[in-house]
Amino acid sequence: MTNARGRKSATTTQLMNLPGDLEAERLAGNHMPEISFRWPCKNAHCKNNGHTCWVKGNSDLPANHYPVSSEIFRSWSRQIMKEKSTVNVPSASIVLKLSKFKSLKEAKTKEEVEQPYATPYSQPPPPYGWSAYQPYAQIPSLPQQFVLQQAATPSHHPPLSPLQSSIDPAEVLESFIEFVKGLRQWASKAELLEQIRHTLIDEDWDLEGLRKDISDNVWESFGFKVGTLARLRREIRLFKLQRQEEKN
């Protein structure tokens, strides 16, 4: 876009600089702008229109749209750094997170069907949301430091379960492993628990995933026994009770 005197508008200048900005963020280890730019939701029938949706199949069908939460943005970006996902193809664990988030939001929508949406899916615009790239949008100036800070900032979505909070999911998982280490029945399993901790974090699993999403086959592929998974899941209830007591 140029004005009557042939000068480039601020929006046009920023759009021209966009490829370089994306590359700078990528080199800095922040892949969230790339994800947002690759997966804009422009389907007028999707409640997340104007934000970011991963699409499975035909993008014309809202049912194929999976909103990307701030937490998933960060997880996806970390996995790209570890070469476990790409911008175009998220890993199986990211797809699972997307499916869970979509299901939870749809269930919440069903309960509040008579209440109007204040924001699509009550989802705050992610850093470098698609609206920032629209040709006629008023693009805010987001310095690299701000974007990187956003990448490290915990999600502000309302808790979706007693296990979720403003704390980073990786920290909750770390706390759980430390809790289990302190239990008498696990006293001789410290080395095993460390291996489990490293594997789960490296594979980008959180405590909720450990509780109900990791299949026996996936667990065995990590090199651990299924019986250990069952034992750990029993300890999660005690861990939850302890956290609730600490909050009270």
MARROKOL-509863 format. One record per residue (C-alpha): residue number from 1; x, y, z. Coordinates in Angstrom, 3 decimals. Example, Ala and Ser with C-alpha at 12.3 -4.5 7.8 and 13.67 -1.06 7.14 Angstrom:
2
> 1  12.300  -4.500  7.800
> 2  13.670  -1.060  7.140
END
This chain:
248
> 1  0.000  0.000  0.000
> 2  1.206  3.516  -0.799
> 3  -0.376  6.849  -0.127
> 4  -1.190  9.540  -2.671
> 5  2.400  10.784  -2.624
> 6  3.797  7.338  -3.285
> 7  5.145  6.796  0.210
> 8  4.816  3.344  1.748
> 9  2.464  3.021  4.682
> 10  3.679  1.678  8.014
> 11  1.652  -1.490  7.428
> 12  3.238  -2.100  4.023
> 13  6.712  -1.539  5.436
> 14  6.107  -4.013  8.247
> 15  4.734  -6.608  5.839
> 16  7.815  -6.209  3.666
> 17  9.973  -6.769  6.737
> 18  7.919  -9.764  7.885
> 19  10.066  -12.557  6.341
> 20  13.145  -11.138  8.023
> 21  11.315  -10.772  11.329
> 22  10.153  -14.395  11.214
> 23  13.663  -15.569  10.451
> 24  15.078  -13.518  13.331
> 25  12.583  -15.064  15.754
> 26  13.332  -18.540  14.423
> 27  17.058  -18.050  14.954
> 28  16.290  -16.821  18.475
> 29  14.476  -20.084  19.201
> 30  10.953  -18.678  19.046
> 31  8.849  -20.461  16.420
> 32  5.471  -19.132  17.572
> 33  5.318  -16.386  14.920
> 34  5.936  -18.987  12.214
> 35  3.152  -21.195  13.577
> 36  0.727  -18.290  13.748
> 37  1.626  -17.142  10.234
> 38  1.270  -20.685  8.838
> 39  -2.067  -21.504  10.519
> 40  -4.316  -18.401  10.456
> 41  -7.999  -19.088  10.978
> 42  -9.910  -17.289  8.242
> 43  -13.047  -19.436  8.303
> 44  -15.978  -17.156  9.105
> 45  -17.927  -20.097  10.573
> 46  -15.201  -21.057  13.065
> 47  -15.597  -19.514  16.516
> 48  -11.832  -19.011  16.592
> 49  -11.837  -16.966  13.379
> 50  -9.145  -14.306  13.432
> 51  -6.899  -16.330  15.735
> 52  -4.818  -19.446  15.089
> 53  -6.180  -22.906  14.251
> 54  -4.342  -26.029  13.195
> 55  -6.461  -27.629  10.463
> 56  -6.810  -31.349  9.885
> 57  -8.090  -31.874  6.366
> 58  -10.520  -29.535  4.601
> 59  -10.174  -26.030  6.059
> 60  -13.686  -25.124  4.856
> 61  -15.165  -27.334  7.595
> 62  -15.071  -25.732  11.069
> 63  -15.080  -29.233  12.587
> 64  -11.563  -29.666  11.208
> 65  -10.273  -26.584  13.026
> 66  -8.294  -26.985  16.257
> 67  -7.636  -23.757  18.210
> 68  -4.050  -23.274  19.342
> 69  -3.832  -22.135  22.961
> 70  -0.903  -20.169  24.380
> 71  0.345  -23.292  26.157
> 72  0.211  -25.305  22.925
> 73  2.017  -22.505  21.101
> 74  4.908  -22.846  23.542
> 75  4.950  -26.651  23.448
> 76  4.854  -26.698  19.653
> 77  7.653  -24.145  19.466
> 78  9.814  -26.178  21.869
> 79  9.241  -29.325  19.835
> 80  10.283  -27.563  16.641
> 81  13.534  -26.641  18.374
> 82  14.016  -30.309  19.293
> 83  13.095  -31.359  15.720
> 84  10.140  -33.401  17.007
> 85  7.600  -31.230  15.154
> 86  7.629  -28.883  12.204
> 87  5.598  -25.759  11.518
> 88  3.616  -27.690  8.919
> 89  3.324  -31.012  10.760
> 90  2.871  -31.096  14.550
> 91  3.881  -34.241  16.403
> 92  1.377  -36.797  17.705
> 93  1.665  -35.356  21.220
> 94  0.889  -31.823  19.969
> 95  -2.088  -33.128  17.981
> 96  -3.307  -34.820  21.155
> 97  -3.030  -31.536  23.071
> 98  -4.927  -29.758  20.298
> 99  -7.685  -32.385  20.389
> 100  -7.983  -32.158  24.174
> 101  -8.124  -28.363  24.115
> 102  -10.789  -28.407  21.401
> 103  -12.881  -30.989  23.294
> 104  -12.660  -29.063  26.552
> 105  -13.680  -25.816  24.894
> 106  -16.564  -27.468  23.065
> 107  -17.785  -29.015  26.312
> 108  -17.590  -25.631  28.017
> 109  -19.437  -24.020  25.129
> 110  -22.215  -26.592  25.417
> 111  -22.652  -25.757  29.110
> 112  -22.725  -22.023  28.423
> 113  -24.671  -22.133  25.157
> 114  -26.941  -19.267  26.225
> 115  -24.035  -16.987  27.133
> 116  -22.462  -14.862  24.376
> 117  -18.775  -15.171  23.577
> 118  -16.701  -12.323  24.910
> 119  -13.752  -13.596  22.853
> 120  -13.534  -16.599  20.512
> 121  -13.095  -19.638  22.772
> 122  -12.190  -17.163  25.526
> 123  -8.737  -17.360  23.972
> 124  -6.514  -14.279  24.199
> 125  -4.749  -13.453  20.939
> 126  -1.422  -15.308  20.940
> 127  1.842  -13.457  20.407
> 128  2.097  -12.548  16.737
> 129  -1.492  -13.636  16.137
> 130  -2.682  -13.672  12.531
> 131  -4.332  -10.274  12.926
> 132  -0.840  -8.798  13.192
> 133  -0.178  -9.870  9.612
> 134  -3.366  -8.656  7.970
> 135  -2.574  -6.103  5.246
> 136  -5.078  -3.594  6.607
> 137  -4.546  -4.288  10.289
> 138  -2.893  -1.783  12.529
> 139  0.171  -3.828  13.317
> 140  1.576  -3.196  16.794
> 141  5.298  -2.960  17.274
> 142  6.377  -6.068  19.166
> 143  10.114  -6.068  19.878
> 144  11.900  -9.401  19.989
> 145  12.389  -9.144  23.745
> 146  8.619  -8.925  24.234
> 147  7.959  -11.977  22.067
> 148  10.593  -14.045  23.831
> 149  9.143  -12.964  27.165
> 150  5.725  -14.130  26.011
> 151  7.210  -17.499  25.128
> 152  8.399  -17.910  28.711
> 153  5.245  -16.557  30.336
> 154  2.781  -19.140  31.744
> 155  -0.598  -19.410  30.069
> 156  -3.415  -17.222  31.456
> 157  -6.247  -19.523  30.420
> 158  -8.668  -20.495  33.198
> 159  -7.702  -23.783  34.880
> 160  -9.191  -26.712  32.977
> 161  -8.631  -29.258  35.749
> 162  -7.327  -29.397  39.337
> 163  -3.922  -30.316  37.881
> 164  -3.610  -27.201  35.729
> 165  -2.603  -23.789  36.986
> 166  -0.635  -20.736  35.947
> 167  2.528  -22.753  36.607
> 168  4.280  -24.150  33.555
> 169  3.137  -27.779  32.969
> 170  6.766  -28.917  32.948
> 171  7.191  -27.493  36.464
> 172  4.100  -29.357  37.669
> 173  5.527  -32.590  36.258
> 174  8.867  -31.887  37.942
> 175  7.076  -31.304  41.242
> 176  5.198  -34.574  40.879
> 177  8.376  -36.584  40.276
> 178  10.008  -34.968  43.323
> 179  6.895  -35.813  45.340
> 180  7.058  -39.462  44.266
> 181  10.764  -39.629  45.111
> 182  9.874  -38.728  48.687
> 183  7.436  -41.607  49.094
> 184  8.780  -44.594  51.011
> 185  7.595  -47.138  48.429
> 186  9.662  -45.364  45.762
> 187  12.812  -44.908  47.824
> 188  14.822  -47.368  45.732
> 189  13.535  -46.042  42.394
> 190  15.196  -42.617  42.290
> 191  17.247  -43.418  39.185
> 192  14.219  -44.820  37.375
> 193  12.157  -41.752  38.263
> 194  14.879  -39.488  36.886
> 195  14.825  -41.425  33.620
> 196  11.047  -41.098  33.484
> 197  11.227  -37.373  34.220
> 198  13.772  -36.726  31.481
> 199  11.829  -38.824  28.965
> 200  8.477  -37.177  29.636
> 201  9.885  -33.656  29.456
> 202  11.917  -34.455  26.359
> 203  8.799  -35.886  24.677
> 204  6.795  -32.842  25.847
> 205  4.310  -34.744  28.000
> 206  2.715  -33.094  31.017
> 207  1.078  -34.496  34.141
> 208  -2.375  -34.626  32.576
> 209  -0.953  -36.641  29.710
> 210  0.719  -39.000  32.139
> 211  -2.529  -39.372  34.052
> 212  -4.760  -40.440  31.199
> 213  -3.331  -40.044  27.704
> 214  -0.117  -42.063  27.427
> 215  -0.994  -45.489  26.075
> 216  0.691  -48.688  27.225
> 217  2.366  -49.020  23.829
> 218  3.797  -45.508  23.974
> 219  4.978  -46.059  27.546
> 220  6.710  -49.299  26.601
> 221  8.321  -47.568  23.619
> 222  10.030  -45.301  26.174
> 223  11.588  -48.423  27.690
> 224  9.490  -48.534  30.869
> 225  7.211  -51.226  32.254
> 226  3.447  -50.779  32.087
> 227  3.193  -51.632  35.775
> 228  5.284  -48.564  36.587
> 229  2.846  -46.368  34.663
> 230  -0.079  -47.776  36.661
> 231  1.751  -47.139  39.947
> 232  2.589  -43.564  39.006
> 233  -1.000  -42.861  38.080
> 234  -2.116  -43.992  41.525
> 235  0.297  -41.519  43.107
> 236  -1.162  -38.592  41.171
> 237  -4.218  -38.543  43.423
> 238  -2.031  -38.140  46.511
> 239  -0.061  -35.421  44.760
> 240  -3.269  -33.536  43.929
> 241  -4.478  -33.755  47.511
> 242  -1.184  -32.410  48.800
> 243  -1.273  -29.469  46.390
> 244  -4.829  -28.636  47.396
> 245  -3.887  -28.723  51.074
> 246  -0.953  -26.414  50.399
> 247  -3.241  -23.929  48.648
> 248  -5.672  -24.012  51.550
END
